[in-house]
Amino acid sequence: MTTTTRLLFLLLLLIALPMAGALGLVLIEGWSFFDALYMAVITLTTVGYEEVRPLSTAGRILIIVYLVVGLGVFLYSVTHMGELLIRGELRQRLGWRLMNATLRSLKDHQIICGCGRTGATLGALLAERGERFVIVDRDTGALAAARESGWPALVGDATDDATLRSLRIGRAKGLAAVLSNDADNLFVVLSARLLNPDLNILARATDEASIGKLERAGADRVVNLHHIGATKMAHLLTNPGLLDVTELGGAGDAGIDLVQVAVSADSPHCNRTLADAGLHRRGVTVVGIRRQDGELLLLPTDATPVLAGDTLTALGPTEALGTVTEAT
């Protein structure tokens, strides 16, 4: 039983107690409902006022039973309700303190703006990869599942600069604008780009016409989920045997993942060919290299050198890719 359900049950019990006593007095003594209710309330609260009217023997027996039974239930309900309210307030304050501490410590993290189906799925995938992230949404109910999963979640308006600053956007690595409205996503992208010019920003678009606007506002990539979904379905309809291959990039049961690895100057792979780096011996295949000047090499050969500033796109077992990421 949730805290809200318990509070509602106790509140109904506190209302039902004086009503039951009043009904008994109306039936036995024939009093008006207001006089009977007044007598029931002063009996439950033990204030010591005199009887509203003289009681018959049956009425006194009712008051004795009502006082013995009802007083215990009344005190239990009031005490337990107070305990739940105080505990809930303390939990809320503690939760805010923990959240503030978490936000203050965030660095090189991802920000997910929107906790709908796309945002929740994105959060689950980032959690599987061990990425640090925080999710923000206006809807408290939408964030309930995120908090149950242990994700840092903040109730707030992602279109507000103050909210983005509280998410430490200046120290963030990336941001995904996946709100349900393209106009809101546009505002988030524009604000995020102004607050952090180096931020990697992805945005969701539901309308084809919004893609260009989001890109001009500062999004590095714009994803149209309807277009992507339709394209994938078309591929699978015409080439049903590609299903297993197209799922490789999503890890899952296959244990295969697709990641990008930035090569630093002190990386053990720097200034070595792919063959010398020995990635293939771990089951890792480099399917692309983007040079620092923007040149893209697709399906590089074993003789291709790895240079400082390169970004490798690697496919392989999740565990092996983890060791490659740590080494760079």
KEPA-54444 format. One line per 2 residues: number of its first residue (from 1); their letters; for each residue x, y, z of C-alpha. Coordinates in Angstrom, 3 decimals. Layout:
! KEPA-54444
NUM> a> X/Y/Z ~ ...
This chain:
! KEPA-54444
1> mt> 0.000/0.000/0.000 ~ 1.441/3.365/-1.040
3> tt> 1.747/6.344/1.297 ~ -1.023/8.183/-0.546
5> tr> -3.356/5.203/-0.221 ~ -2.625/4.910/3.499
7> ll> -3.290/8.598/4.071 ~ -6.566/8.384/2.171
9> fl> -7.629/5.324/4.178 ~ -6.829/7.025/7.513
11> ll> -8.659/10.186/6.468 ~ -11.762/8.195/5.557
13> ll> -11.524/6.356/8.890 ~ -11.393/9.647/10.805
15> ia> -14.493/10.820/8.944 ~ -16.334/7.528/9.408
17> lp> -15.794/7.341/13.219 ~ -17.855/10.404/14.251
19> ma> -20.423/9.608/11.554 ~ -20.916/6.105/12.992
21> ga> -21.283/7.479/16.542 ~ -23.728/10.137/15.394
23> lg> -25.825/7.582/13.533 ~ -26.001/5.386/16.648
25> lv> -27.233/8.300/18.795 ~ -29.799/9.295/16.187
27> li> -31.197/5.767/16.111 ~ -31.144/5.145/19.895
29> eg> -31.879/8.598/21.345 ~ -33.762/10.166/18.450
31> ws> -31.551/13.292/18.494 ~ -31.011/15.587/15.547
33> ff> -27.999/14.653/13.435 ~ -26.051/17.782/14.412
35> da> -26.519/17.204/18.162 ~ -25.544/13.550/17.732
37> ly> -22.464/14.474/15.668 ~ -21.393/17.051/18.272
39> ma> -21.719/14.442/21.029 ~ -19.701/11.905/19.019
41> vi> -16.893/14.404/18.390 ~ -16.540/15.557/22.022
43> tl> -16.595/11.914/23.115 ~ -13.808/10.932/20.689
45> tt> -11.636/13.936/21.558 ~ -12.305/13.511/25.350
47> vg> -12.720/17.272/25.853 ~ -14.923/16.717/28.912
49> ye> -17.973/18.782/27.961 ~ -21.276/17.807/29.520
51> ev> -23.827/15.750/27.663 ~ -25.841/17.589/25.049
53> rp> -29.020/15.992/26.451 ~ -29.695/13.395/29.133
55> ls> -28.849/9.911/27.902 ~ -30.922/6.791/28.334
57> ta> -29.343/3.574/29.603 ~ -28.988/2.306/26.023
59> gr> -27.400/5.581/25.014 ~ -24.873/5.405/27.852
61> il> -23.945/1.846/26.886 ~ -23.396/3.076/23.323
63> ii> -21.149/5.908/24.551 ~ -19.096/3.490/26.716
65> vy> -18.524/1.085/23.805 ~ -17.945/3.969/21.397
67> lv> -15.408/5.605/23.726 ~ -13.451/2.399/24.409
69> vg> -13.324/1.252/20.797 ~ -13.439/4.548/18.949
71> lg> -10.833/6.367/21.029 ~ -8.192/3.741/20.256
73> vf> -8.920/3.833/16.554 ~ -9.010/7.632/16.591
75> ly> -5.646/7.987/18.342 ~ -4.056/5.373/16.080
77> sv> -5.333/7.136/12.953 ~ -4.199/10.605/14.026
79> th> -0.776/9.389/15.179 ~ -0.147/7.264/12.087
81> mg> -1.283/10.020/9.745 ~ 1.074/12.493/11.399
83> el> 3.909/9.983/11.150 ~ 3.302/9.446/7.436
85> li> 3.167/13.173/6.732 ~ 6.361/13.900/8.664
87> rg> 8.143/10.908/7.130 ~ 7.080/11.987/3.638
89> el> 8.323/15.522/4.239 ~ 11.635/14.248/5.549
91> rq> 11.987/11.881/2.610 ~ 11.267/14.730/0.199
93> rl> 13.833/16.995/1.854 ~ 16.402/14.209/1.913
95> gw> 15.661/13.449/-1.737 ~ 16.227/17.082/-2.686
97> rl> 19.518/17.154/-0.807 ~ 20.714/13.983/-2.506
99> mn> 19.615/15.311/-5.889 ~ 21.412/18.626/-5.335
101> at> 24.556/16.755/-4.302 ~ 24.307/14.588/-7.416
103> lr> 23.819/17.600/-9.677 ~ 26.790/19.397/-8.154
105> sl> 29.031/16.401/-8.874 ~ 27.952/15.944/-12.501
107> kd> 30.678/16.215/-15.123 ~ 31.055/14.790/-18.638
109> hq> 27.457/13.609/-18.417 ~ 24.538/13.356/-20.800
111> ii> 21.340/15.386/-20.374 ~ 18.018/13.912/-21.507
113> cg> 15.308/16.541/-21.917 ~ 11.990/14.701/-21.828
115> cg> 10.934/11.507/-20.067 ~ 8.392/10.157/-22.524
117> rt> 8.801/6.812/-24.247 ~ 11.833/7.976/-26.221
119> ga> 13.510/9.599/-23.224 ~ 12.884/6.586/-20.973
121> tl> 14.265/4.177/-23.594 ~ 17.281/6.404/-24.113
123> ga> 17.892/6.478/-20.360 ~ 17.729/2.681/-20.160
125> ll> 20.269/2.312/-22.971 ~ 22.644/4.841/-21.397
127> ae> 22.324/3.051/-18.052 ~ 23.243/-0.249/-19.740
129> rg> 26.368/1.398/-21.160 ~ 27.356/2.811/-17.775
131> er> 27.020/6.426/-18.961 ~ 26.448/9.219/-16.468
133> fv> 23.257/11.077/-17.273 ~ 20.416/13.099/-15.807
135> iv> 16.851/13.280/-17.094 ~ 14.520/16.267/-16.787
137> dr> 10.793/16.667/-17.408 ~ 7.909/18.877/-16.256
139> dt> 5.752/15.849/-15.426 ~ 6.382/14.378/-11.957
141> ga> 4.494/11.219/-12.882 ~ 6.678/10.631/-15.936
143> la> 9.797/10.798/-13.738 ~ 8.480/8.346/-11.130
145> aa> 9.695/5.274/-13.052 ~ 13.059/6.950/-13.699
147> re> 13.582/7.556/-9.986 ~ 12.560/3.991/-9.171
149> sg> 15.313/2.866/-11.552 ~ 17.791/4.969/-9.589
151> wp> 18.364/7.528/-12.333 ~ 19.078/11.168/-11.434
153> al> 15.829/12.894/-12.376 ~ 14.814/16.524/-11.990
155> vg> 11.349/18.036/-12.257 ~ 11.773/21.181/-14.309
157> da> 11.233/22.990/-17.591 ~ 14.037/22.099/-20.004
159> td> 13.265/25.212/-22.078 ~ 14.277/27.376/-19.104
161> da> 17.944/28.435/-19.007 ~ 17.950/28.220/-15.204
163> tl> 16.943/24.546/-15.384 ~ 19.691/23.761/-17.889
165> rs> 22.244/25.534/-15.694 ~ 21.117/23.513/-12.675
167> lr> 21.845/20.390/-14.745 ~ 25.450/21.600/-15.084
169> ig> 25.138/22.005/-18.840 ~ 28.466/23.827/-18.941
171> ra> 30.212/20.607/-17.869 ~ 27.992/18.202/-19.850
173> kg> 29.182/16.024/-22.715 ~ 25.959/15.760/-24.636
175> la> 22.257/16.626/-24.654 ~ 19.265/14.916/-26.218
177> av> 16.166/17.052/-26.807 ~ 13.352/14.496/-26.978
179> ls> 10.369/16.537/-25.827 ~ 7.044/15.789/-27.502
181> nd> 6.834/19.187/-29.189 ~ 9.233/20.263/-31.968
183> ad> 8.951/23.912/-30.898 ~ 10.074/23.003/-27.358
185> nl> 12.965/20.957/-28.738 ~ 13.972/23.918/-30.900
187> fv> 14.025/26.204/-27.865 ~ 16.056/23.669/-25.853
189> vl> 18.617/23.283/-28.656 ~ 19.012/27.034/-29.067
191> sa> 19.433/27.615/-25.320 ~ 21.804/24.660/-24.898
193> rl> 24.038/25.790/-27.775 ~ 24.314/29.285/-26.302
195> ln> 25.109/27.930/-22.839 ~ 27.694/25.386/-24.063
197> pd> 29.076/25.913/-27.597 ~ 31.032/22.623/-27.461
199> ln> 28.100/20.441/-26.420 ~ 27.093/17.471/-28.594
201> il> 23.380/18.077/-29.184 ~ 20.887/15.602/-30.615
203> ar> 17.265/16.513/-31.222 ~ 14.136/14.605/-32.114
205> at> 11.867/15.919/-34.852 ~ 8.360/14.713/-35.573
207> de> 7.912/17.020/-38.554 ~ 10.237/16.954/-41.596
209> as> 10.044/20.754/-41.802 ~ 11.528/21.084/-38.301
211> ig> 14.791/19.312/-39.169 ~ 16.406/22.313/-40.882
213> kl> 15.303/24.677/-38.115 ~ 16.772/22.432/-35.405
215> er> 20.059/22.152/-37.308 ~ 20.270/25.922/-37.744
217> ag> 19.495/26.361/-34.038 ~ 22.590/24.334/-33.189
219> ad> 21.727/20.622/-33.211 ~ 24.604/18.410/-34.342
221> rv> 22.187/15.683/-35.382 ~ 18.424/15.640/-35.848
223> vn> 16.583/12.318/-35.703 ~ 13.198/11.824/-37.312
225> lh> 11.948/8.648/-35.617 ~ 9.115/8.133/-38.097
227> hi> 11.510/8.297/-41.045 ~ 14.066/6.011/-39.395
229> ga> 11.419/3.485/-38.408 ~ 9.883/3.456/-41.890
231> tk> 13.307/3.120/-43.543 ~ 14.234/0.169/-41.347
233> ma> 10.897/-1.536/-41.995 ~ 11.364/-1.062/-45.747
235> hl> 14.816/-2.673/-45.549 ~ 13.471/-5.612/-43.570
237> lt> 10.497/-6.068/-45.881 ~ 12.736/-6.261/-48.941
239> np> 15.623/-8.023/-47.159 ~ 14.186/-10.035/-44.240
241> gl> 17.498/-11.829/-43.713 ~ 19.115/-8.556/-42.586
243> ld> 17.233/-8.557/-39.267 ~ 20.030/-10.152/-37.222
245> vt> 22.649/-7.873/-38.771 ~ 20.706/-4.666/-38.181
247> el> 20.294/-5.555/-34.497 ~ 24.039/-5.864/-33.862
249> gg> 24.493/-2.201/-33.062 ~ 22.052/-2.393/-30.178
251> ag> 23.883/-4.907/-27.978 ~ 21.045/-6.791/-26.288
253> da> 21.198/-10.564/-26.318 ~ 23.884/-10.625/-29.025
255> gi> 26.430/-8.982/-26.711 ~ 27.652/-6.867/-29.635
257> dl> 27.922/-3.102/-29.517 ~ 28.896/-0.204/-31.745
259> vq> 30.810/2.682/-30.157 ~ 32.913/5.704/-31.043
261> va> 36.338/5.975/-29.449 ~ 38.336/9.214/-29.351
263> vs> 42.106/8.686/-29.684 ~ 44.288/10.927/-27.519
265> ad> 47.974/11.668/-28.038 ~ 48.976/9.372/-25.160
267> sp> 46.760/6.488/-26.289 ~ 48.588/3.153/-26.801
269> hc> 46.933/2.963/-30.234 ~ 48.193/6.372/-31.371
271> nr> 50.679/6.456/-34.302 ~ 50.213/2.738/-34.924
273> tl> 48.478/0.915/-37.729 ~ 45.250/-0.933/-37.028
275> ad> 47.145/-4.194/-37.433 ~ 49.757/-3.153/-34.861
277> ag> 47.063/-1.923/-32.462 ~ 45.819/-5.518/-32.324
279> lh> 42.154/-4.618/-31.964 ~ 41.094/-7.452/-34.255
281> rr> 42.666/-9.949/-31.851 ~ 40.084/-8.876/-29.257
283> gv> 37.279/-9.352/-31.746 ~ 36.968/-5.592/-32.383
285> tv> 36.524/-4.342/-35.939 ~ 37.100/-0.684/-36.817
287> vg> 34.497/0.157/-39.442 ~ 35.341/3.836/-39.765
289> ir> 37.851/6.524/-38.791 ~ 37.091/10.232/-38.733
291> rq> 40.238/12.325/-38.877 ~ 40.651/15.513/-36.869
293> dg> 40.189/17.585/-40.062 ~ 36.821/15.920/-40.726
295> el> 37.934/13.348/-43.314 ~ 35.994/10.080/-42.990
297> ll> 37.621/6.737/-43.799 ~ 35.128/3.917/-44.178
299> lp> 36.247/0.289/-43.782 ~ 39.928/1.156/-43.184
301> td> 42.538/-1.511/-43.908 ~ 44.986/-3.027/-41.430
303> at> 47.658/-0.664/-42.801 ~ 45.660/2.462/-41.938
305> pv> 47.457/4.484/-39.220 ~ 45.668/5.683/-36.099
307> la> 46.477/9.336/-35.341 ~ 45.925/11.618/-32.365
309> gd> 42.536/13.296/-32.611 ~ 40.996/10.447/-34.609
311> tl> 37.582/9.088/-33.728 ~ 37.247/5.357/-34.301
313> ta> 33.901/3.701/-34.939 ~ 34.343/0.184/-33.608
315> lg> 32.115/-2.898/-33.650 ~ 32.643/-5.839/-31.341
317> pt> 31.812/-7.588/-28.058 ~ 30.677/-5.171/-25.364
319> ea> 33.393/-6.240/-22.885 ~ 36.146/-5.902/-25.471
321> lg> 34.945/-2.450/-26.511 ~ 35.068/-1.449/-22.838
323> tv> 38.799/-2.222/-22.654 ~ 39.390/-0.287/-25.896
325> te> 37.533/2.745/-24.516 ~ 39.525/2.672/-21.278
327> at> 42.817/2.409/-23.159 ~ 42.129/5.552/-25.197
